[in-house]
Amino acid sequence: MKPSLFVVGLPLLVGSCASTLPPDVVASPAAVEQPSARPAAYRSPISGYVTRQPVDPKP
């Protein structure tokens, strides 16, 4: 039998047996209720811009 059949078939077989999620992976109802978000505030995209002028090279 080809070894590639085991490489492909074994993970599929093992993955099909683990179809249910354990309780610690499933989201709790407290986390789903209402996520709190920061209020949106406008910030200019060029607020931190500093003009730079070309200079001559130093010796």
PDB file of N, CA, C, O and CB in Angstrom:
ATOM      1  N   MET A   1       0.836  -1.173   0.000  1.00  0.00           N
ATOM      2  CA  MET A   1       0.000   0.000   0.000  1.00  0.00           C
ATOM      3  C   MET A   1       0.891   1.250   0.000  1.00  0.00           C
ATOM      4  O   MET A   1       1.987   1.245   0.559  1.00  0.00           O
ATOM      5  CB  MET A   1      -0.957  -0.009   1.218  1.00  0.00           C
ATOM      6  N   LYS A   2       0.417   2.277  -0.613  1.00  0.00           N
ATOM      7  CA  LYS A   2       1.224   3.489  -0.716  1.00  0.00           C
ATOM      8  C   LYS A   2       1.281   4.228   0.622  1.00  0.00           C
ATOM      9  O   LYS A   2       0.266   4.344   1.309  1.00  0.00           O
ATOM     10  CB  LYS A   2       0.662   4.413  -1.806  1.00  0.00           C
ATOM     11  N   PRO A   3       2.463   4.728   0.997  1.00  0.00           N
ATOM     12  CA  PRO A   3       2.566   5.484   2.255  1.00  0.00           C
ATOM     13  C   PRO A   3       1.786   6.807   2.207  1.00  0.00           C
ATOM     14  O   PRO A   3       1.379   7.325   3.247  1.00  0.00           O
ATOM     15  CB  PRO A   3       4.037   5.766   2.572  1.00  0.00           C
ATOM     16  N   SER A   4       1.580   7.348   1.004  1.00  0.00           N
ATOM     17  CA  SER A   4       0.847   8.617   0.923  1.00  0.00           C
ATOM     18  C   SER A   4      -0.607   8.442   1.330  1.00  0.00           C
ATOM     19  O   SER A   4      -1.244   9.409   1.748  1.00  0.00           O
ATOM     20  CB  SER A   4       0.923   9.191  -0.493  1.00  0.00           C
ATOM     21  N   LEU A   5      -1.154   7.225   1.218  1.00  0.00           N
ATOM     22  CA  LEU A   5      -2.515   6.949   1.646  1.00  0.00           C
ATOM     23  C   LEU A   5      -2.633   7.113   3.159  1.00  0.00           C
ATOM     24  O   LEU A   5      -3.635   7.627   3.656  1.00  0.00           O
ATOM     25  CB  LEU A   5      -2.938   5.532   1.221  1.00  0.00           C
ATOM     26  N   PHE A   6      -1.611   6.677   3.885  1.00  0.00           N
ATOM     27  CA  PHE A   6      -1.615   6.856   5.333  1.00  0.00           C
ATOM     28  C   PHE A   6      -1.437   8.317   5.717  1.00  0.00           C
ATOM     29  O   PHE A   6      -2.034   8.783   6.688  1.00  0.00           O
ATOM     30  CB  PHE A   6      -0.519   6.016   5.970  1.00  0.00           C
ATOM     31  N   VAL A   7      -0.626   9.037   4.965  1.00  0.00           N
ATOM     32  CA  VAL A   7      -0.381  10.450   5.257  1.00  0.00           C
ATOM     33  C   VAL A   7      -1.663  11.260   5.082  1.00  0.00           C
ATOM     34  O   VAL A   7      -1.900  12.204   5.835  1.00  0.00           O
ATOM     35  CB  VAL A   7       0.734  11.007   4.347  1.00  0.00           C
ATOM     36  N   VAL A   8      -2.483  10.911   4.110  1.00  0.00           N
ATOM     37  CA  VAL A   8      -3.727  11.632   3.853  1.00  0.00           C
ATOM     38  C   VAL A   8      -4.876  11.045   4.657  1.00  0.00           C
ATOM     39  O   VAL A   8      -5.687  11.793   5.202  1.00  0.00           O
ATOM     40  CB  VAL A   8      -4.062  11.605   2.365  1.00  0.00           C
ATOM     41  N   GLY A   9      -4.961   9.734   4.740  1.00  0.00           N
ATOM     42  CA  GLY A   9      -6.108   9.070   5.348  1.00  0.00           C
ATOM     43  C   GLY A   9      -6.129   9.122   6.862  1.00  0.00           C
ATOM     44  O   GLY A   9      -7.199   9.279   7.450  1.00  0.00           O
ATOM     45  N   LEU A  10      -4.987   8.994   7.510  1.00  0.00           N
ATOM     46  CA  LEU A  10      -4.947   8.977   8.969  1.00  0.00           C
ATOM     47  C   LEU A  10      -5.428  10.290   9.582  1.00  0.00           C
ATOM     48  O   LEU A  10      -6.246  10.238  10.500  1.00  0.00           O
ATOM     49  CB  LEU A  10      -3.542   8.679   9.441  1.00  0.00           C
ATOM     50  N   PRO A  11      -4.974  11.466   9.136  1.00  0.00           N
ATOM     51  CA  PRO A  11      -5.511  12.711   9.702  1.00  0.00           C
ATOM     52  C   PRO A  11      -7.012  12.879   9.461  1.00  0.00           C
ATOM     53  O   PRO A  11      -7.715  13.422  10.313  1.00  0.00           O
ATOM     54  CB  PRO A  11      -4.773  13.898   9.117  1.00  0.00           C
ATOM     55  N   LEU A  12      -7.512  12.420   8.308  1.00  0.00           N
ATOM     56  CA  LEU A  12      -8.944  12.505   8.049  1.00  0.00           C
ATOM     57  C   LEU A  12      -9.721  11.604   8.995  1.00  0.00           C
ATOM     58  O   LEU A  12     -10.776  11.996   9.494  1.00  0.00           O
ATOM     59  CB  LEU A  12      -9.248  12.134   6.600  1.00  0.00           C
ATOM     60  N   LEU A  13      -9.225  10.422   9.244  1.00  0.00           N
ATOM     61  CA  LEU A  13      -9.889   9.495  10.145  1.00  0.00           C
ATOM     62  C   LEU A  13      -9.885  10.023  11.574  1.00  0.00           C
ATOM     63  O   LEU A  13     -10.915   9.978  12.248  1.00  0.00           O
ATOM     64  CB  LEU A  13      -9.218   8.129  10.087  1.00  0.00           C
ATOM     65  N   VAL A  14      -8.757  10.518  12.043  1.00  0.00           N
ATOM     66  CA  VAL A  14      -8.651  11.047  13.402  1.00  0.00           C
ATOM     67  C   VAL A  14      -9.479  12.325  13.538  1.00  0.00           C
ATOM     68  O   VAL A  14     -10.106  12.539  14.576  1.00  0.00           O
ATOM     69  CB  VAL A  14      -7.173  11.320  13.767  1.00  0.00           C
ATOM     70  N   GLY A  15      -9.492  13.161  12.529  1.00  0.00           N
ATOM     71  CA  GLY A  15     -10.261  14.398  12.585  1.00  0.00           C
ATOM     72  C   GLY A  15     -11.752  14.170  12.598  1.00  0.00           C
ATOM     73  O   GLY A  15     -12.493  14.953  13.193  1.00  0.00           O
ATOM     74  N   SER A  16     -12.201  13.129  11.966  1.00  0.00           N
ATOM     75  CA  SER A  16     -13.635  12.848  11.956  1.00  0.00           C
ATOM     76  C   SER A  16     -14.113  12.339  13.305  1.00  0.00           C
ATOM     77  O   SER A  16     -15.294  12.482  13.623  1.00  0.00           O
ATOM     78  CB  SER A  16     -13.966  11.833  10.875  1.00  0.00           C
ATOM     79  N   CYS A  17     -13.242  11.757  14.098  1.00  0.00           N
ATOM     80  CA  CYS A  17     -13.627  11.269  15.426  1.00  0.00           C
ATOM     81  C   CYS A  17     -13.761  12.417  16.421  1.00  0.00           C
ATOM     82  O   CYS A  17     -14.515  12.296  17.387  1.00  0.00           O
ATOM     83  CB  CYS A  17     -12.602  10.252  15.939  1.00  0.00           C
ATOM     84  N   ALA A  18     -13.068  13.505  16.219  1.00  0.00           N
ATOM     85  CA  ALA A  18     -13.106  14.640  17.138  1.00  0.00           C
ATOM     86  C   ALA A  18     -14.015  15.719  16.579  1.00  0.00           C
ATOM     87  O   ALA A  18     -13.556  16.809  16.240  1.00  0.00           O
ATOM     88  CB  ALA A  18     -11.689  15.202  17.386  1.00  0.00           C
ATOM     89  N   SER A  19     -15.319  15.414  16.480  1.00  0.00           N
ATOM     90  CA  SER A  19     -16.228  16.364  15.854  1.00  0.00           C
ATOM     91  C   SER A  19     -16.853  17.340  16.841  1.00  0.00           C
ATOM     92  O   SER A  19     -17.368  18.374  16.414  1.00  0.00           O
ATOM     93  CB  SER A  19     -17.310  15.626  15.135  1.00  0.00           C
ATOM     94  N   THR A  20     -16.832  17.060  18.146  1.00  0.00           N
ATOM     95  CA  THR A  20     -17.433  17.968  19.124  1.00  0.00           C
ATOM     96  C   THR A  20     -16.338  18.759  19.823  1.00  0.00           C
ATOM     97  O   THR A  20     -15.235  18.259  20.042  1.00  0.00           O
ATOM     98  CB  THR A  20     -18.286  17.188  20.157  1.00  0.00           C
ATOM     99  N   LEU A  21     -16.660  20.001  20.171  1.00  0.00           N
ATOM    100  CA  LEU A  21     -15.700  20.849  20.851  1.00  0.00           C
ATOM    101  C   LEU A  21     -15.826  20.680  22.361  1.00  0.00           C
ATOM    102  O   LEU A  21     -16.938  20.541  22.870  1.00  0.00           O
ATOM    103  CB  LEU A  21     -15.902  22.316  20.453  1.00  0.00           C
ATOM    104  N   PRO A  22     -14.719  20.689  23.083  1.00  0.00           N
ATOM    105  CA  PRO A  22     -14.801  20.631  24.536  1.00  0.00           C
ATOM    106  C   PRO A  22     -15.420  21.921  25.090  1.00  0.00           C
ATOM    107  O   PRO A  22     -15.404  22.943  24.403  1.00  0.00           O
ATOM    108  CB  PRO A  22     -13.401  20.397  25.145  1.00  0.00           C
ATOM    109  N   PRO A  23     -15.958  21.899  26.299  1.00  0.00           N
ATOM    110  CA  PRO A  23     -16.657  23.077  26.829  1.00  0.00           C
ATOM    111  C   PRO A  23     -15.760  24.297  27.023  1.00  0.00           C
ATOM    112  O   PRO A  23     -16.268  25.418  27.003  1.00  0.00           O
ATOM    113  CB  PRO A  23     -17.295  22.731  28.137  1.00  0.00           C
ATOM    114  N   ASP A  24     -14.456  24.132  27.210  1.00  0.00           N
ATOM    115  CA  ASP A  24     -13.604  25.300  27.417  1.00  0.00           C
ATOM    116  C   ASP A  24     -13.290  26.022  26.110  1.00  0.00           C
ATOM    117  O   ASP A  24     -12.766  27.135  26.147  1.00  0.00           O
ATOM    118  CB  ASP A  24     -12.314  24.888  28.097  1.00  0.00           C
ATOM    119  N   VAL A  25     -13.591  25.429  24.962  1.00  0.00           N
ATOM    120  CA  VAL A  25     -13.340  26.068  23.675  1.00  0.00           C
ATOM    121  C   VAL A  25     -14.566  26.853  23.210  1.00  0.00           C
ATOM    122  O   VAL A  25     -14.426  27.852  22.505  1.00  0.00           O
ATOM    123  CB  VAL A  25     -12.950  25.020  22.626  1.00  0.00           C
ATOM    124  N   VAL A  26     -15.748  26.417  23.590  1.00  0.00           N
ATOM    125  CA  VAL A  26     -16.992  27.068  23.180  1.00  0.00           C
ATOM    126  C   VAL A  26     -17.117  28.399  23.923  1.00  0.00           C
ATOM    127  O   VAL A  26     -16.795  28.484  25.108  1.00  0.00           O
ATOM    128  CB  VAL A  26     -18.230  26.151  23.461  1.00  0.00           C
ATOM    129  N   ALA A  27     -17.584  29.431  23.228  1.00  0.00           N
ATOM    130  CA  ALA A  27     -17.703  30.758  23.832  1.00  0.00           C
ATOM    131  C   ALA A  27     -18.739  30.755  24.949  1.00  0.00           C
ATOM    132  O   ALA A  27     -19.800  30.142  24.837  1.00  0.00           O
ATOM    133  CB  ALA A  27     -18.075  31.801  22.770  1.00  0.00           C
ATOM    134  N   SER A  28     -18.405  31.450  26.019  1.00  0.00           N
ATOM    135  CA  SER A  28     -19.346  31.547  27.131  1.00  0.00           C
ATOM    136  C   SER A  28     -20.362  32.655  26.857  1.00  0.00           C
ATOM    137  O   SER A  28     -20.057  33.588  26.113  1.00  0.00           O
ATOM    138  CB  SER A  28     -18.597  31.812  28.460  1.00  0.00           C
ATOM    139  N   PRO A  29     -21.573  32.578  27.443  1.00  0.00           N
ATOM    140  CA  PRO A  29     -22.591  33.603  27.194  1.00  0.00           C
ATOM    141  C   PRO A  29     -22.167  34.983  27.704  1.00  0.00           C
ATOM    142  O   PRO A  29     -22.620  35.994  27.167  1.00  0.00           O
ATOM    143  CB  PRO A  29     -23.904  33.198  27.848  1.00  0.00           C
ATOM    144  N   ALA A  30     -21.314  35.047  28.722  1.00  0.00           N
ATOM    145  CA  ALA A  30     -20.877  36.340  29.254  1.00  0.00           C
ATOM    146  C   ALA A  30     -20.013  37.090  28.237  1.00  0.00           C
ATOM    147  O   ALA A  30     -20.026  38.320  28.197  1.00  0.00           O
ATOM    148  CB  ALA A  30     -20.097  36.143  30.565  1.00  0.00           C
ATOM    149  N   ALA A  31     -19.273  36.358  27.426  1.00  0.00           N
ATOM    150  CA  ALA A  31     -18.405  37.007  26.449  1.00  0.00           C
ATOM    151  C   ALA A  31     -19.179  37.484  25.231  1.00  0.00           C
ATOM    152  O   ALA A  31     -18.702  38.361  24.511  1.00  0.00           O
ATOM    153  CB  ALA A  31     -17.303  36.062  26.019  1.00  0.00           C
ATOM    154  N   VAL A  32     -20.350  36.937  24.983  1.00  0.00           N
ATOM    155  CA  VAL A  32     -21.122  37.261  23.795  1.00  0.00           C
ATOM    156  C   VAL A  32     -22.053  38.447  24.037  1.00  0.00           C
ATOM    157  O   VAL A  32     -22.498  39.069  23.072  1.00  0.00           O
ATOM    158  CB  VAL A  32     -21.924  36.051  23.349  1.00  0.00           C
ATOM    159  N   GLU A  33     -22.360  38.779  25.279  1.00  0.00           N
ATOM    160  CA  GLU A  33     -23.382  39.779  25.604  1.00  0.00           C
ATOM    161  C   GLU A  33     -23.167  41.120  24.899  1.00  0.00           C
ATOM    162  O   GLU A  33     -23.787  41.363  23.864  1.00  0.00           O
ATOM    163  CB  GLU A  33     -23.414  40.000  27.093  1.00  0.00           C
ATOM    164  N   GLN A  34     -22.337  41.969  25.411  1.00  0.00           N
ATOM    165  CA  GLN A  34     -22.102  43.286  24.824  1.00  0.00           C
ATOM    166  C   GLN A  34     -20.615  43.637  24.954  1.00  0.00           C
ATOM    167  O   GLN A  34     -20.157  43.958  26.051  1.00  0.00           O
ATOM    168  CB  GLN A  34     -22.991  44.370  25.512  1.00  0.00           C
ATOM    169  N   PRO A  35     -19.882  43.583  23.891  1.00  0.00           N
ATOM    170  CA  PRO A  35     -18.487  44.012  23.985  1.00  0.00           C
ATOM    171  C   PRO A  35     -18.414  45.536  24.093  1.00  0.00           C
ATOM    172  O   PRO A  35     -19.119  46.249  23.380  1.00  0.00           O
ATOM    173  CB  PRO A  35     -17.678  43.515  22.760  1.00  0.00           C
ATOM    174  N   SER A  36     -17.573  46.018  24.971  1.00  0.00           N
ATOM    175  CA  SER A  36     -17.438  47.465  25.128  1.00  0.00           C
ATOM    176  C   SER A  36     -16.347  47.967  24.182  1.00  0.00           C
ATOM    177  O   SER A  36     -15.255  47.403  24.115  1.00  0.00           O
ATOM    178  CB  SER A  36     -17.109  47.842  26.608  1.00  0.00           C
ATOM    179  N   ALA A  37     -16.659  49.014  23.471  1.00  0.00           N
ATOM    180  CA  ALA A  37     -15.710  49.576  22.519  1.00  0.00           C
ATOM    181  C   ALA A  37     -15.420  51.030  22.879  1.00  0.00           C
ATOM    182  O   ALA A  37     -16.250  51.724  23.466  1.00  0.00           O
ATOM    183  CB  ALA A  37     -16.252  49.469  21.076  1.00  0.00           C
ATOM    184  N   ARG A  38     -14.228  51.465  22.513  1.00  0.00           N
ATOM    185  CA  ARG A  38     -13.884  52.870  22.737  1.00  0.00           C
ATOM    186  C   ARG A  38     -14.724  53.739  21.835  1.00  0.00           C
ATOM    187  O   ARG A  38     -15.024  53.349  20.707  1.00  0.00           O
ATOM    188  CB  ARG A  38     -12.382  53.126  22.488  1.00  0.00           C
ATOM    189  N   PRO A  39     -15.115  54.917  22.307  1.00  0.00           N
ATOM    190  CA  PRO A  39     -15.849  55.823  21.421  1.00  0.00           C
ATOM    191  C   PRO A  39     -14.943  56.305  20.288  1.00  0.00           C
ATOM    192  O   PRO A  39     -13.756  56.561  20.489  1.00  0.00           O
ATOM    193  CB  PRO A  39     -16.406  57.030  22.214  1.00  0.00           C
ATOM    194  N   ALA A  40     -15.516  56.420  19.119  1.00  0.00           N
ATOM    195  CA  ALA A  40     -14.743  56.823  17.951  1.00  0.00           C
ATOM    196  C   ALA A  40     -14.452  58.323  18.014  1.00  0.00           C
ATOM    197  O   ALA A  40     -15.336  59.123  18.320  1.00  0.00           O
ATOM    198  CB  ALA A  40     -15.497  56.468  16.646  1.00  0.00           C
ATOM    199  N   ALA A  41     -13.230  58.685  17.727  1.00  0.00           N
ATOM    200  CA  ALA A  41     -12.830  60.092  17.703  1.00  0.00           C
ATOM    201  C   ALA A  41     -12.024  60.330  16.435  1.00  0.00           C
ATOM    202  O   ALA A  41     -11.248  59.472  16.015  1.00  0.00           O
ATOM    203  CB  ALA A  41     -12.003  60.477  18.980  1.00  0.00           C
ATOM    204  N   TYR A  42     -12.207  61.484  15.834  1.00  0.00           N
ATOM    205  CA  TYR A  42     -11.487  61.795  14.606  1.00  0.00           C
ATOM    206  C   TYR A  42     -10.044  62.129  14.937  1.00  0.00           C
ATOM    207  O   TYR A  42      -9.762  62.872  15.877  1.00  0.00           O
ATOM    208  CB  TYR A  42     -12.157  62.962  13.852  1.00  0.00           C
ATOM    209  N   ARG A  43      -9.143  61.573  14.155  1.00  0.00           N
ATOM    210  CA  ARG A  43      -7.724  61.888  14.258  1.00  0.00           C
ATOM    211  C   ARG A  43      -7.204  62.056  12.847  1.00  0.00           C
ATOM    212  O   ARG A  43      -7.335  61.155  12.018  1.00  0.00           O
ATOM    213  CB  ARG A  43      -6.930  60.777  15.035  1.00  0.00           C
ATOM    214  N   SER A  44      -6.618  63.200  12.574  1.00  0.00           N
ATOM    215  CA  SER A  44      -6.132  63.495  11.235  1.00  0.00           C
ATOM    216  C   SER A  44      -5.007  62.527  10.852  1.00  0.00           C
ATOM    217  O   SER A  44      -4.139  62.236  11.675  1.00  0.00           O
ATOM    218  CB  SER A  44      -5.642  64.955  11.149  1.00  0.00           C
ATOM    219  N   PRO A  45      -5.015  62.033   9.624  1.00  0.00           N
ATOM    220  CA  PRO A  45      -3.958  61.104   9.217  1.00  0.00           C
ATOM    221  C   PRO A  45      -2.591  61.764   9.090  1.00  0.00           C
ATOM    222  O   PRO A  45      -1.575  61.069   9.072  1.00  0.00           O
ATOM    223  CB  PRO A  45      -4.323  60.465   7.907  1.00  0.00           C
ATOM    224  N   ILE A  46      -2.544  63.077   9.002  1.00  0.00           N
ATOM    225  CA  ILE A  46      -1.250  63.761   8.882  1.00  0.00           C
ATOM    226  C   ILE A  46      -0.930  64.554  10.152  1.00  0.00           C
ATOM    227  O   ILE A  46      -0.172  65.522  10.095  1.00  0.00           O
ATOM    228  CB  ILE A  46      -1.249  64.700   7.657  1.00  0.00           C
ATOM    229  N   SER A  47      -1.499  64.157  11.301  1.00  0.00           N
ATOM    230  CA  SER A  47      -1.289  64.908  12.534  1.00  0.00           C
ATOM    231  C   SER A  47       0.158  64.828  13.031  1.00  0.00           C
ATOM    232  O   SER A  47       0.624  65.780  13.657  1.00  0.00           O
ATOM    233  CB  SER A  47      -2.226  64.399  13.607  1.00  0.00           C
ATOM    234  N   GLY A  48       0.874  63.756  12.786  1.00  0.00           N
ATOM    235  CA  GLY A  48       2.241  63.619  13.268  1.00  0.00           C
ATOM    236  C   GLY A  48       3.300  63.964  12.228  1.00  0.00           C
ATOM    237  O   GLY A  48       4.475  63.649  12.411  1.00  0.00           O
ATOM    238  N   TYR A  49       2.890  64.611  11.136  1.00  0.00           N
ATOM    239  CA  TYR A  49       3.829  64.902  10.054  1.00  0.00           C
ATOM    240  C   TYR A  49       4.779  66.026  10.437  1.00  0.00           C
ATOM    241  O   TYR A  49       4.358  67.043  10.988  1.00  0.00           O
ATOM    242  CB  TYR A  49       3.075  65.267   8.779  1.00  0.00           C
ATOM    243  N   VAL A  50       6.060  65.841  10.144  1.00  0.00           N
ATOM    244  CA  VAL A  50       7.087  66.855  10.386  1.00  0.00           C
ATOM    245  C   VAL A  50       7.756  67.145   9.055  1.00  0.00           C
ATOM    246  O   VAL A  50       8.225  66.229   8.380  1.00  0.00           O
ATOM    247  CB  VAL A  50       8.136  66.384  11.466  1.00  0.00           C
ATOM    248  N   THR A  51       7.801  68.424   8.671  1.00  0.00           N
ATOM    249  CA  THR A  51       8.443  68.767   7.400  1.00  0.00           C
ATOM    250  C   THR A  51       9.941  68.577   7.504  1.00  0.00           C
ATOM    251  O   THR A  51      10.547  68.897   8.527  1.00  0.00           O
ATOM    252  CB  THR A  51       8.118  70.212   6.993  1.00  0.00           C
ATOM    253  N   ARG A  52      10.529  68.064   6.461  1.00  0.00           N
ATOM    254  CA  ARG A  52      11.970  67.843   6.410  1.00  0.00           C
ATOM    255  C   ARG A  52      12.484  68.433   5.127  1.00  0.00           C
ATOM    256  O   ARG A  52      11.952  68.174   4.048  1.00  0.00           O
ATOM    257  CB  ARG A  52      12.328  66.335   6.512  1.00  0.00           C
ATOM    258  N   GLN A  53      13.512  69.220   5.250  1.00  0.00           N
ATOM    259  CA  GLN A  53      14.119  69.872   4.093  1.00  0.00           C
ATOM    260  C   GLN A  53      15.427  69.164   3.764  1.00  0.00           C
ATOM    261  O   GLN A  53      16.128  68.714   4.670  1.00  0.00           O
ATOM    262  CB  GLN A  53      14.359  71.390   4.361  1.00  0.00           C
ATOM    263  N   PRO A  54      15.762  69.060   2.493  1.00  0.00           N
ATOM    264  CA  PRO A  54      17.052  68.439   2.141  1.00  0.00           C
ATOM    265  C   PRO A  54      18.214  69.306   2.600  1.00  0.00           C
ATOM    266  O   PRO A  54      18.143  70.534   2.555  1.00  0.00           O
ATOM    267  CB  PRO A  54      17.146  68.201   0.621  1.00  0.00           C
ATOM    268  N   VAL A  55      19.276  68.659   3.038  1.00  0.00           N
ATOM    269  CA  VAL A  55      20.485  69.366   3.497  1.00  0.00           C
ATOM    270  C   VAL A  55      21.676  68.817   2.733  1.00  0.00           C
ATOM    271  O   VAL A  55      21.618  67.745   2.131  1.00  0.00           O
ATOM    272  CB  VAL A  55      20.695  69.208   5.048  1.00  0.00           C
ATOM    273  N   ASP A  56      22.764  69.586   2.774  1.00  0.00           N
ATOM    274  CA  ASP A  56      24.001  69.139   2.137  1.00  0.00           C
ATOM    275  C   ASP A  56      24.666  68.058   2.987  1.00  0.00           C
ATOM    276  O   ASP A  56      24.497  68.044   4.207  1.00  0.00           O
ATOM    277  CB  ASP A  56      24.968  70.329   1.921  1.00  0.00           C
ATOM    278  N   PRO A  57      25.412  67.159   2.364  1.00  0.00           N
ATOM    279  CA  PRO A  57      26.096  66.117   3.135  1.00  0.00           C
ATOM    280  C   PRO A  57      27.172  66.713   4.030  1.00  0.00           C
ATOM    281  O   PRO A  57      27.801  67.713   3.685  1.00  0.00           O
ATOM    282  CB  PRO A  57      26.715  65.077   2.199  1.00  0.00           C
ATOM    283  N   LYS A  58      27.370  66.099   5.160  1.00  0.00           N
ATOM    284  CA  LYS A  58      28.409  66.561   6.102  1.00  0.00           C
ATOM    285  C   LYS A  58      29.740  65.943   5.703  1.00  0.00           C
ATOM    286  O   LYS A  58      29.766  64.878   5.085  1.00  0.00           O
ATOM    287  CB  LYS A  58      28.049  66.185   7.586  1.00  0.00           C
ATOM    288  N   PRO A  59      30.846  66.596   6.047  1.00  0.00           N
ATOM    289  CA  PRO A  59      32.160  66.047   5.682  1.00  0.00           C
ATOM    290  C   PRO A  59      32.477  64.785   6.467  1.00  0.00           C
ATOM    291  O   PRO A  59      33.541  64.195   6.283  1.00  0.00           O
ATOM    292  CB  PRO A  59      33.255  67.085   5.916  1.00  0.00           C
TER     293      PRO A  59
END
